[in-house]
Amino acid sequence: MRLKVGFILRSLIVIGTFLGLVVLWSSLSPKAMDASPFGKRDDEDLIRKGDLGDHFKPVVPWPHVEGMEVDLDSIRQKQGGMCEHKAPQAIQNQNQVIQQQYVTFKPHLNPYSTPLLRKGTLGNFEPKEPEPQGFIGGPGEGAKPFVLGPEYKEAVQGSIKEFGFNIVASDMISLDRTISDLRHEECKYWHYAENLLTSSVIIVFHNEAWSTLMRTVHSVIKRTPRRYLAEIVMIDDFSNKVHLKEPLEDYIKQWNGLVKLFRNEKREGLIQARSIGAHQATKGQVLIYLDAHCEVGLNWYAPLVAPISQDRTMCTVPLIDYIDGNEYTVEPQQGGDEDGLARGAWDWSLLWKRVPLSQREKDKRTYTTQPYRTVCTVPLIDSIHGQTFVMEPQGGGDENGFARGAWDWSMLWKRVPLGSREKQNRRTLTEPYR
C-alpha cells in the first residue's frame, strides 16, 4: 500500500505542533520553588516611602473605583506649579505612573442641611399667596385650553410650518400667564436650606418665535427667588428674524442687566452654543439650561438646585411636563409609574423613552417625592470645572476639537483625533461623524 508524500508531510506537521505545545506548556507551568503569582506583594516594591503612596491610597482592587478620576498633571499645570513635581527617578514603573495620573476622591460635601419633609406645614419656598394672573380671565390663564376659531386656520398652519407651534394662539396669551400645578401633593411640604447656590440660566435660541421665547424668560424671572437668580444668558445662534434683532435688545433692557444677550457669528448648533453660553455665564454658581420654549413651574428652583448645593458633583434633571403646541395646555408626561415617576433612556433605535421607576429603587426611598438616581443617557460633551463651574472643551481632539472616543488596553478612556480619511468623507465641518 503506497502512502502519498503529502499525507506524510501533513502528519509530521501535526505531530510536531503537538509536541511544541507540550514543551511550551511545561515551560510555563509554575515550579514548586516559584513564588505564587497570587501571593501578597510587598507594597514597598510598588510605591516607596515618601512617594505618592504617602498622600493617596492606591486604587486596589482594579477596576472597582469609587469617586472620579483626576488628571493631576493637568491640575498642576493650570495652577502654575503650585503643586510640587516629583523627581523623575521617583517613578519606577507603569503602576506608579498610573497612580500619579489617576487617583480617587470622594465628592466634596458642602455644609448644606438636608431637605426635610414636614407634612402639614407648607414648605418654606412655596408661594404664600396665589400667583397673580398675567391678564385676568385672559386666554390660556391657568393653562386652560385656548382654541381658535376656523377663521384662523390658514394663519395657524403657516405659523406651525415656520416655527413648529401655533404662534397665533401663543401671541394672544399673556407672557406672564399662570399655569396649573401638576406636582404631587407631597412636593408642597418640603423645606430646603436658605443658603442655596445661585444660578445662571442659559437659553439658546435660533429663529424662535417672540412670544414663546419671551414667555420662557418671563416665567424664570417671575417664579425664581431673586436672591438666587444671578443672570439669564441668552445665546442667539445666528438668527435672521427681524424681531430677534434690535427689538429683542431693546426689550431686555427693562431688566437692567439681569438678562444678557450674546450673538454667535455663525451657526454653531445647540451643544456648541450651550458651551458658549457657559463661558459667557460668569455670575452664577450653577448652570441651568432651558429650552427656548418652556415655562418653569411653581417652586421649581429649590428642588432642582438643593442636591447640587449639598454635593457639587451632582447633576439634576427635573420631571418635565408637556406644553401642548396648539392649545397651550400643560399635561404630565406619560410612561411613568402610578406616581408619574420614570427614568429617561434610549432604546436600540435611539428613540427617547421614559422607563417607570423600578421597585428596587422605590424600596430605597423613604418618601414618594424624594430625588432618585438615573443613568447617564448621552455621551459626555463638555466637562464642568468643579470650582468655577466653567465648561471647558475636552482635550485630545484635532484642530477643530473633533475626536472619537476609545478605550486603551488599560481600560482608560481616551479621545482619538478624527482621521484624515473621515474628514475627507464629510462635506461640512460640523456634520456628524461615525
Salt bridges, closest charged atoms under 4 A:
GLU66 OE2 - HIS64 NE2 3.61
ASP73 OD1 - ARG76 NH1 3.13
GLU126 OE2 - ARG183 NH1 2.81
GLU131 OE2 - ARG223 NE 2.77
GLU162 OE2 - LYS241 NZ 2.52
ASP176 OD1 - HIS218 ND1 2.95
ASP181 OD1 - ARG183 NE 2.97
GLU185 OE1 - LYS188 NZ 3.45
GLU194 OE1 - ARG227 NH2 2.90
GLU208 OE2 - HIS293 ND1 3.05
GLU231 OE1 - LYS260 NZ 2.75
ASP236 OD2 - ARG263 NH1 2.57
ASP237 OD2 - ARG267 NE 3.12
GLU249 OE2 - ARG263 NH2 3.09
ASP250 OD1 - LYS253 NZ 3.57
ASP291 OD1 - ARG274 NH2 3.17
GLU295 OE2 - ARG177 NH2 2.96
ASP337 OD2 - LYS362 NZ 3.26
GLU338 OE2 - LYS362 NZ 3.15
ASP347 OD2 - LYS353 NZ 3.72
GLU361 OE1 - ARG343 NH2 2.93
GLU361 OE1 - ARG373 NH2 3.11
GLU392 OE1 - LYS78 NZ 2.98
ASP398 OD2 - LYS423 NZ 3.30
GLU399 OE2 - LYS423 NZ 3.19
ASP408 OD2 - LYS414 NZ 3.81
GLU422 OE1 - ARG404 NH2 2.89
GLU422 OE1 - ARG434 NH2 3.07
